[in-house]
Amino acid sequence: MSADPVTEFDERLRQLADDMLETMRAAGGVGLAANQVGVCKRLVTWALPDEERQGALINPQVIEASEETVADEEGCLSFPGLFYPTERPLRVRMAAHDVAGDELTIDGEGLLARILLHELDHLNGILLIDHLARHDRKDAMRRIRAGELERPPEAAEREGGTDGEPEGGRRAGMAPETIAARQQAALGEQRAASPPA
């Protein structure tokens, strides 16, 4: 199912984008779509590892993608621990809005192009496993059914363990279910403030 376009650029949207960036970083990810945290809006966050570059894109759409493609290992926070070769365009140009509603264009090459296209797929209801070769998809589905996915850091911390924790201590961040709960509470407040006619 495709995510709905964002029409209101307000403080709740800015807070959601900030929370998503925090969650993405805490989970060791480089991209996150709002529908991955239970919010069916066209918002994605992205960050390049080991760089200061990061951002949020609202209502992103591809303007141009290169015919040249590259296959590389790709994973997804929705399926932690699964990585498969996935072919994507090497370069992409997208139009979007920032959290203030201003129009922007972003050019991505290599990893950034892969991140942006992967997250746009989420907004369009397409998952990483939908791109896989038949044998890789079969293997991924077997591993998912067998429960062979890694536990997210937040689950390990709640259970008192820190398996897979990076050196240097606990991962900070807000679990996706916390973001969803915060958004549901905000929607409830909005409905209470303006009851239906």
BELKAMO-V968113 format. One line per field, one symbol per residue. phi: phi as a letter, one per 30 degrees, with the letter a starting at -180 (. if undefined). burial: 1 if it has 24 or more other C-alpha atoms within 12 Angstrom, else 0. Layout:
phi = ???
burial = ???
This chain:
phi = .dddddcccbdddddddddddddedddicbaaceddcicdbdbbcaacdibddaabbchdbdcabdddbbcadbbaddbejcbbdbcbedbbbbcabdddjddbbbcbbiddddedddddeedcicceddcddeddddddddddddiccdddeddddddicbeidddjjddckcdedddddddddddddddddbddd
burial = 00101100000111011111111111111111111111111111111100000111111111001000000001111111111101111111111111100000011111111111111111110011101100000001000000000111110000000000000000101111001101100000000000000
